Amino acid sequence: FLAALFFLFLSCEKIATPIGEIKSSPAKYENKTVLVYGEVVSGSKLPQSETGSFVIRDGTGEIKVMTDGSLPKIGGKKLVKGIVQSNFVIFGKHFGVVIKQQ
């Protein structure tokens, strides 16, 4: 059982895009589907809404994930599939890079 969990952990890290790579080259990932894997470090939901967000961190950086689902447990590891989006782009610079969870 432990060997299977260890294999799953290694598999997640291998298929995931490093968050630092997304943050350093956001134009390359804009509107593309990515997988990220890391530790959930914070989360919040809007009152009276299904919309929420959480921050996930890997060894290369952290990124906010927007979700309409339930929030994951803080401190837990999570594999996230979503679309990279920027809040706005000015003169080719991307600001507020987030992942919209699918």
Secondary structure, DSSP 8 states (H G I E B T S, - for coil): -HHHHHHHHHHHHHHS--HHHHHH-HHHHBT-EEEEEEEEEEEEE-TTSS-EEEEEEETTEEEEEEESS----TT-EEEEEEEEEEEEEETTEEEEEEEEE-
